């Protein structure tokens, strides 16, 4: 498989996505502005020909191109594609890091095409799970943790109700940590305290 051709063909998938244009366009502008500011800082520090500057120039170029082709694309997918473009200039096609990034981008594009409203945290988690499966198989401890994160995100972020996003994400972390460590572990206990605090809301004294 030619990974460069795959990356080029995959861009066509973006045209199938139907998302809320204006809010995501503003997020895109933030990504591009951040990349350009970082480029200016690197140029001031290293000059024009430093490898870090060359890489950042490519990031800016790719982000700008995506803004023309698919301005509504979620930030997590845009940035994953940007890093893939940078990796293509550094690694041979069979390099593990490059193949992992291709797997991540491909899975995220696949999931977003199936559900254009998928939350970015879940989209990113699906990409990571695909990478873990490819590297370690589906029975490795890393796969168990990555799978638990996907399931927890689906359970809490996609559930109906009025809970805040912060509380939903706290519940996700509690589920993932509980599956990994068990209920008595200090990290789990701390995560449970956070969920409880967010569930109860601010105290009357804090509101004064």
C-alpha positions as CSV (number, residue, x, y, z in Angstrom):
1,X,0.0,0.0,0.0
2,X,1.3,3.5,-0.9
3,X,0.7,5.6,2.2
4,X,1.0,8.8,0.3
5,X,-1.7,7.8,-2.1
6,X,-3.9,6.7,0.9
7,X,-3.4,10.1,2.5
8,X,-4.4,11.9,-0.7
9,X,-7.4,9.7,-1.4
10,X,-8.6,10.0,2.2
11,X,-9.0,13.8,1.8
12,X,-12.0,13.1,-0.4
13,X,-13.9,11.6,2.6
14,X,-14.0,15.0,4.2
15,X,-16.3,16.3,1.5
16,X,-19.0,13.9,2.7
17,X,-19.1,15.3,6.2
18,X,-22.1,17.6,7.2
19,X,-21.3,19.6,10.3
20,X,-22.1,22.9,11.9
21,X,-20.0,25.2,9.8
22,X,-19.6,28.5,11.7
23,X,-18.6,27.2,15.2
24,X,-16.1,24.7,13.7
25,X,-14.8,27.3,11.3
26,X,-13.9,29.5,14.3
27,X,-12.1,26.5,15.9
28,X,-10.2,26.0,12.6
29,X,-9.2,29.7,12.6
30,X,-7.8,29.1,16.1
31,X,-5.8,26.1,15.0
32,X,-4.3,28.0,12.0
33,X,-3.6,31.1,14.1
34,X,-1.9,29.0,16.7
35,X,0.3,27.3,14.1
36,X,1.2,30.6,12.5
37,X,2.2,32.1,15.8
38,X,4.3,29.1,16.6
39,X,6.0,29.4,13.2
40,X,6.9,33.0,13.9
41,X,8.4,32.1,17.3
42,X,10.5,29.3,15.8
43,X,11.7,31.6,13.0
44,X,12.8,34.2,15.5
45,X,14.6,31.6,17.5
46,X,16.2,29.4,14.8
47,X,16.1,31.3,11.5
48,X,14.5,30.1,8.3
49,X,16.2,26.8,7.6
50,X,16.1,24.9,10.9
51,X,14.3,21.5,10.7
52,X,11.7,22.6,13.3
53,X,10.9,25.7,11.2
54,X,10.5,23.6,8.1
55,X,8.2,21.2,9.9
56,X,6.1,24.1,11.2
57,X,5.9,25.7,7.8
58,X,4.4,22.4,6.5
59,X,1.9,22.3,9.4
60,X,0.7,25.8,8.5
61,X,0.5,24.9,4.8
62,X,-1.5,21.7,5.4
63,X,-3.9,23.5,7.9
64,X,-4.5,26.2,5.3
65,X,-5.2,23.6,2.6
66,X,-7.7,21.8,4.8
67,X,-9.4,25.1,5.5
68,X,-10.1,25.3,1.7
69,X,-11.1,21.7,1.3
70,X,-13.0,20.9,4.5
71,X,-13.4,24.0,6.8
72,X,-15.8,22.1,9.1
73,X,-13.5,19.2,10.0
74,X,-13.0,18.6,13.7
75,X,-9.8,19.9,15.2
76,X,-8.6,16.5,16.4
77,X,-8.8,15.1,12.9
78,X,-7.2,18.1,11.3
79,X,-4.2,18.0,13.6
80,X,-3.8,14.3,13.2
81,X,-3.7,14.8,9.4
82,X,-1.2,17.6,9.9
83,X,1.1,15.4,11.9
84,X,0.8,12.7,9.3
85,X,1.9,15.1,6.6
86,X,5.0,16.0,8.7
87,X,5.8,12.3,9.3
88,X,5.6,11.6,5.6
89,X,8.6,13.9,5.1
90,X,10.6,12.1,7.8
91,X,9.9,8.4,7.7
92,X,9.8,5.6,5.2
93,X,6.4,4.1,4.4
94,X,7.0,1.0,6.6
95,X,8.1,3.0,9.7
96,X,6.1,2.1,12.8
97,X,5.3,5.7,13.7
98,X,4.1,6.5,10.2
99,X,2.0,3.4,9.9
100,X,0.5,4.1,13.3
101,X,-0.5,7.7,12.3
102,X,-2.0,6.4,9.0
103,X,-4.1,3.9,11.1
104,X,-5.2,6.7,13.5
105,X,-6.2,9.1,10.7
106,X,-8.0,6.4,8.7
107,X,-10.0,5.2,11.7
108,X,-11.0,8.7,12.7
109,X,-12.1,9.5,9.1
110,X,-14.1,6.3,9.0
111,X,-15.9,7.0,12.3
112,X,-16.6,10.6,11.5
113,X,-18.0,9.6,8.1
114,X,-20.4,7.2,9.9
115,X,-21.3,9.8,12.6
116,X,-20.6,13.4,11.7
117,X,-21.7,14.5,15.2
118,X,-19.3,12.3,17.0
119,X,-17.7,14.1,20.0
120,X,-14.0,14.8,19.4
121,X,-12.9,12.9,22.5
122,X,-14.6,9.8,21.2
123,X,-13.2,10.3,17.8
124,X,-9.7,10.6,19.2
125,X,-10.2,7.5,21.4
126,X,-11.3,5.4,18.4
127,X,-8.1,6.4,16.6
128,X,-6.0,5.5,19.5
129,X,-7.7,2.1,19.9
130,X,-7.0,1.3,16.3
131,X,-3.3,2.1,16.8
132,X,-3.1,-0.1,19.9
133,X,-4.8,-3.0,18.2
134,X,-2.4,-2.8,15.3
135,X,0.7,-2.6,17.5
136,X,-0.2,-5.0,20.3
137,X,-3.3,-6.9,19.4
138,X,-6.7,-6.9,21.1
139,X,-5.6,-8.9,24.2
140,X,-2.9,-6.6,25.5
141,X,-3.4,-4.5,28.6
142,X,-3.0,-1.4,26.5
143,X,-5.9,-2.6,24.4
144,X,-8.0,-3.2,27.4
145,X,-7.5,0.3,28.7
146,X,-8.1,1.9,25.2
147,X,-11.2,-0.2,24.8
148,X,-12.5,0.9,28.2
149,X,-12.0,4.5,27.3
150,X,-14.0,4.1,24.1
151,X,-16.9,2.4,25.9
152,X,-16.9,4.9,28.7
153,X,-17.0,7.9,26.3
154,X,-19.8,6.3,24.4
155,X,-21.7,5.6,27.6
156,X,-21.3,9.1,29.1
157,X,-20.9,11.5,26.2
158,X,-23.7,10.1,24.1
159,X,-26.2,9.6,27.0
160,X,-29.2,11.9,27.1
161,X,-29.6,14.3,30.0
162,X,-28.5,17.7,31.2
163,X,-25.2,16.8,32.8
164,X,-22.3,19.2,32.0
165,X,-19.6,18.1,29.7
166,X,-17.1,18.4,32.6
167,X,-19.1,15.9,34.7
168,X,-19.5,13.5,31.8
169,X,-15.7,13.5,31.1
170,X,-15.1,13.0,34.9
171,X,-17.3,10.0,34.8
172,X,-15.3,8.7,31.8
173,X,-12.1,9.0,33.7
174,X,-13.6,7.2,36.7
175,X,-14.8,4.3,34.6
176,X,-11.4,4.0,32.9
177,X,-9.4,4.1,36.1
178,X,-11.8,1.7,37.8
179,X,-11.3,-0.8,35.1
180,X,-7.6,-0.5,35.3
181,X,-6.9,-0.3,39.0
182,X,-9.9,-1.4,41.0
183,X,-12.1,0.6,43.5
184,X,-9.5,1.1,46.3
185,X,-6.7,2.6,44.2
186,X,-5.9,6.2,45.2
187,X,-6.4,7.4,41.6
188,X,-9.9,5.9,41.5
189,X,-10.7,7.3,44.9
190,X,-9.7,10.8,43.7
191,X,-11.7,10.4,40.5
192,X,-14.7,9.4,42.5
193,X,-14.4,12.5,44.7
194,X,-14.3,14.7,41.5
195,X,-17.4,13.1,40.1
196,X,-19.2,13.5,43.5
197,X,-18.2,17.2,43.7
198,X,-19.3,17.9,40.2
199,X,-22.6,16.0,40.7
200,X,-23.4,18.0,43.8
201,X,-22.5,21.4,42.2
202,X,-21.1,24.4,44.0
203,X,-21.8,24.7,47.6
204,X,-24.1,27.6,48.8
205,X,-21.1,29.3,50.4
206,X,-19.2,29.2,47.1
207,X,-22.0,30.9,45.3
208,X,-21.9,33.9,47.6
